[in-house]
Amino acid sequence: MNYHEAKDKFIQTWGTLGSSWGISRTMAQVHALLLISPDALSTEDVMEQLKISRGNANMNLRDLLDWGLAYKELKSGDRKDFFIAEKDIWKVAKQIIKERRKREIEPVLNALEELKAVKGDKNDKKHKAFVEAVTNIERVVEKADFAFDKAIKLDENAIVSALFKLFK
């Protein structure tokens, strides 16, 4: 496999992985391109290499900035914006966990807390079943939130150490 084939395969694979991590395929592909690029890329570079529109490139670059997965880099004498990805994959994984937690887990926990306070006759079977179901779901989501919180706080050495202990 030559470099161009490997590059294309990596970009496609990272795009698929990104989809399962909760980000769009194109956003993940832009991120992949930035990850493997030794130099910062302009919007035009991204458009050309991924064959996507300016609007699509701009939107996904902005999203990568918002997620903390890419940064702008200034080049003196050039008015274009250039972008570079966070290259530390541990930081990338932790940042994705933080963002997913903020965008998915926290709103669900807030909604479940509100739903648990439903008004009604506490002796009514339907009311009891509803509150019980919401409470059970909340417990599971809280456990996921706890796990996300722990994953964010772990460093690379702690994760490797934990994995070795797991496989002993």
C-alpha beads as a LAMMPS data file, in Angstrom:
LAMMPS data file: protein, C-alpha beads

168 atoms
167 bonds

1 atom types
1 bond types

-500.0 500.0 xlo xhi
-500.0 500.0 ylo yhi
-500.0 500.0 zlo zhi

Masses

1 110.0

Atoms # bond

1 1 1 0.000 0.000 0.000
2 1 1 1.473 3.364 -0.952
3 1 1 1.231 6.565 1.100
4 1 1 -1.826 7.954 -0.727
5 1 1 -3.759 4.694 -0.351
6 1 1 -2.813 4.491 3.337
7 1 1 -3.784 8.139 3.878
8 1 1 -7.184 7.627 2.240
9 1 1 -7.791 4.439 4.219
10 1 1 -6.844 6.164 7.502
11 1 1 -9.166 9.099 6.781
12 1 1 -12.047 6.745 5.939
13 1 1 -11.392 4.567 8.993
14 1 1 -11.156 7.567 11.347
15 1 1 -14.391 8.861 9.827
16 1 1 -16.129 5.590 10.648
17 1 1 -14.680 5.564 14.168
18 1 1 -15.739 9.182 14.690
19 1 1 -19.301 8.303 13.745
20 1 1 -19.419 5.782 16.558
21 1 1 -17.955 8.371 18.959
22 1 1 -20.796 10.768 18.324
23 1 1 -19.281 13.124 15.767
24 1 1 -20.127 13.347 12.097
25 1 1 -18.178 11.290 9.602
26 1 1 -16.975 14.402 7.757
27 1 1 -15.864 16.090 10.982
28 1 1 -13.865 12.967 11.843
29 1 1 -12.385 12.864 8.336
30 1 1 -11.288 16.509 8.603
31 1 1 -9.810 15.676 12.003
32 1 1 -7.983 12.665 10.536
33 1 1 -6.520 14.808 7.779
34 1 1 -5.302 17.359 10.331
35 1 1 -3.917 14.575 12.565
36 1 1 -1.653 13.179 9.869
37 1 1 -0.635 16.497 8.359
38 1 1 2.809 17.615 9.495
39 1 1 1.882 21.250 8.840
40 1 1 -1.200 23.318 9.580
41 1 1 -3.749 23.277 6.743
42 1 1 -5.931 26.039 5.355
43 1 1 -9.627 25.647 4.627
44 1 1 -8.711 25.412 0.945
45 1 1 -6.266 22.580 1.666
46 1 1 -8.995 20.668 3.514
47 1 1 -11.511 21.285 0.715
48 1 1 -9.087 20.110 -1.950
49 1 1 -7.799 17.020 -0.155
50 1 1 -11.195 15.767 1.035
51 1 1 -13.152 17.026 -1.990
52 1 1 -15.743 18.826 0.154
53 1 1 -17.392 22.209 -0.216
54 1 1 -16.169 25.399 1.468
55 1 1 -19.275 25.471 3.677
56 1 1 -18.752 21.866 4.746
57 1 1 -15.050 22.483 5.460
58 1 1 -15.761 25.694 7.392
59 1 1 -18.524 24.115 9.460
60 1 1 -16.452 21.053 10.381
61 1 1 -13.316 23.059 11.160
62 1 1 -15.393 25.328 13.412
63 1 1 -16.863 22.243 15.127
64 1 1 -13.374 20.797 15.676
65 1 1 -12.345 24.112 17.264
66 1 1 -15.490 24.084 19.455
67 1 1 -14.774 20.509 20.564
68 1 1 -11.158 21.425 21.398
69 1 1 -9.804 18.901 18.893
70 1 1 -8.112 21.438 16.609
71 1 1 -6.517 24.846 16.929
72 1 1 -5.931 27.822 14.685
73 1 1 -2.360 28.566 13.803
74 1 1 -1.268 31.941 12.484
75 1 1 1.329 32.218 9.751
76 1 1 2.960 35.608 9.512
77 1 1 2.303 37.368 6.247
78 1 1 -0.708 35.173 5.415
79 1 1 -4.292 36.278 5.971
80 1 1 -5.714 32.756 5.768
81 1 1 -6.618 30.738 8.819
82 1 1 -4.624 27.547 9.263
83 1 1 -5.656 24.598 11.410
84 1 1 -3.781 21.903 13.260
85 1 1 -5.158 18.977 15.248
86 1 1 -4.348 18.052 18.814
87 1 1 -1.866 15.244 18.183
88 1 1 -1.951 13.637 21.653
89 1 1 -4.534 10.861 21.181
90 1 1 -5.084 10.509 24.958
91 1 1 -6.037 14.197 25.078
92 1 1 -8.266 13.698 22.030
93 1 1 -10.103 10.780 23.653
94 1 1 -10.545 12.671 26.926
95 1 1 -11.772 15.776 25.102
96 1 1 -14.338 13.723 23.162
97 1 1 -15.530 12.178 26.437
98 1 1 -15.846 15.654 28.005
99 1 1 -17.831 16.978 25.065
100 1 1 -20.133 13.967 24.851
101 1 1 -20.729 14.182 28.585
102 1 1 -21.598 17.877 28.303
103 1 1 -23.799 17.432 25.225
104 1 1 -25.484 14.109 26.046
105 1 1 -25.218 12.947 29.648
106 1 1 -25.779 16.239 31.487
107 1 1 -28.983 17.182 29.586
108 1 1 -30.393 13.667 30.116
109 1 1 -29.663 13.818 33.849
110 1 1 -31.361 17.226 34.063
111 1 1 -34.421 15.933 32.200
112 1 1 -34.644 12.792 34.354
113 1 1 -34.435 14.850 37.557
114 1 1 -37.312 16.981 36.293
115 1 1 -39.326 13.909 35.268
116 1 1 -38.916 12.264 38.675
117 1 1 -40.771 15.213 40.198
118 1 1 -43.922 14.460 38.184
119 1 1 -47.038 15.460 40.075
120 1 1 -49.739 12.937 40.745
121 1 1 -51.130 10.460 43.207
122 1 1 -48.121 8.608 44.635
123 1 1 -50.351 5.568 45.242
124 1 1 -51.438 5.385 41.585
125 1 1 -49.856 2.361 39.816
126 1 1 -49.089 4.339 36.652
127 1 1 -47.462 7.146 38.616
128 1 1 -45.374 4.694 40.668
129 1 1 -44.288 2.751 37.565
130 1 1 -43.316 5.985 35.785
131 1 1 -41.238 7.314 38.683
132 1 1 -39.607 3.905 39.185
133 1 1 -38.647 3.624 35.502
134 1 1 -37.255 7.172 35.422
135 1 1 -35.305 6.547 38.648
136 1 1 -33.819 3.308 37.290
137 1 1 -32.757 5.013 34.070
138 1 1 -31.266 7.860 36.087
139 1 1 -29.152 5.394 38.108
140 1 1 -27.708 3.880 34.931
141 1 1 -26.987 7.290 33.397
142 1 1 -25.366 8.433 36.672
143 1 1 -23.090 5.369 36.576
144 1 1 -22.124 6.209 32.992
145 1 1 -21.484 9.812 34.061
146 1 1 -19.307 8.578 36.935
147 1 1 -17.331 6.370 34.538
148 1 1 -16.876 9.273 32.112
149 1 1 -15.705 11.479 34.983
150 1 1 -13.139 8.872 36.050
151 1 1 -11.935 8.404 32.457
152 1 1 -11.421 12.159 32.097
153 1 1 -9.345 12.297 35.285
154 1 1 -7.161 9.291 34.471
155 1 1 -3.830 9.816 32.828
156 1 1 -2.253 7.496 30.289
157 1 1 -0.158 5.603 32.873
158 1 1 -3.178 4.943 35.095
159 1 1 -5.160 3.566 32.151
160 1 1 -2.325 1.256 31.079
161 1 1 -1.822 0.125 34.675
162 1 1 -5.549 -0.569 35.087
163 1 1 -5.613 -2.600 31.864
164 1 1 -2.638 -4.716 32.993
165 1 1 -4.353 -5.424 36.318
166 1 1 -7.513 -6.366 34.458
167 1 1 -5.709 -8.971 32.356
168 1 1 -3.718 -10.570 35.220

Bonds

1 1 1 2
2 1 2 3
3 1 3 4
4 1 4 5
5 1 5 6
6 1 6 7
7 1 7 8
8 1 8 9
9 1 9 10
10 1 10 11
11 1 11 12
12 1 12 13
13 1 13 14
14 1 14 15
15 1 15 16
16 1 16 17
17 1 17 18
18 1 18 19
19 1 19 20
20 1 20 21
21 1 21 22
22 1 22 23
23 1 23 24
24 1 24 25
25 1 25 26
26 1 26 27
27 1 27 28
28 1 28 29
29 1 29 30
30 1 30 31
31 1 31 32
32 1 32 33
33 1 33 34
34 1 34 35
35 1 35 36
36 1 36 37
37 1 37 38
38 1 38 39
39 1 39 40
40 1 40 41
41 1 41 42
42 1 42 43
43 1 43 44
44 1 44 45
45 1 45 46
46 1 46 47
47 1 47 48
48 1 48 49
49 1 49 50
50 1 50 51
51 1 51 52
52 1 52 53
53 1 53 54
54 1 54 55
55 1 55 56
56 1 56 57
57 1 57 58
58 1 58 59
59 1 59 60
60 1 60 61
61 1 61 62
62 1 62 63
63 1 63 64
64 1 64 65
65 1 65 66
66 1 66 67
67 1 67 68
68 1 68 69
69 1 69 70
70 1 70 71
71 1 71 72
72 1 72 73
73 1 73 74
74 1 74 75
75 1 75 76
76 1 76 77
77 1 77 78
78 1 78 79
79 1 79 80
80 1 80 81
81 1 81 82
82 1 82 83
83 1 83 84
84 1 84 85
85 1 85 86
86 1 86 87
87 1 87 88
88 1 88 89
89 1 89 90
90 1 90 91
91 1 91 92
92 1 92 93
93 1 93 94
94 1 94 95
95 1 95 96
96 1 96 97
97 1 97 98
98 1 98 99
99 1 99 100
100 1 100 101
101 1 101 102
102 1 102 103
103 1 103 104
104 1 104 105
105 1 105 106
106 1 106 107
107 1 107 108
108 1 108 109
109 1 109 110
110 1 110 111
111 1 111 112
112 1 112 113
113 1 113 114
114 1 114 115
115 1 115 116
116 1 116 117
117 1 117 118
118 1 118 119
119 1 119 120
120 1 120 121
121 1 121 122
122 1 122 123
123 1 123 124
124 1 124 125
125 1 125 126
126 1 126 127
127 1 127 128
128 1 128 129
129 1 129 130
130 1 130 131
131 1 131 132
132 1 132 133
133 1 133 134
134 1 134 135
135 1 135 136
136 1 136 137
137 1 137 138
138 1 138 139
139 1 139 140
140 1 140 141
141 1 141 142
142 1 142 143
143 1 143 144
144 1 144 145
145 1 145 146
146 1 146 147
147 1 147 148
148 1 148 149
149 1 149 150
150 1 150 151
151 1 151 152
152 1 152 153
153 1 153 154
154 1 154 155
155 1 155 156
156 1 156 157
157 1 157 158
158 1 158 159
159 1 159 160
160 1 160 161
161 1 161 162
162 1 162 163
163 1 163 164
164 1 164 165
165 1 165 166
166 1 166 167
167 1 167 168
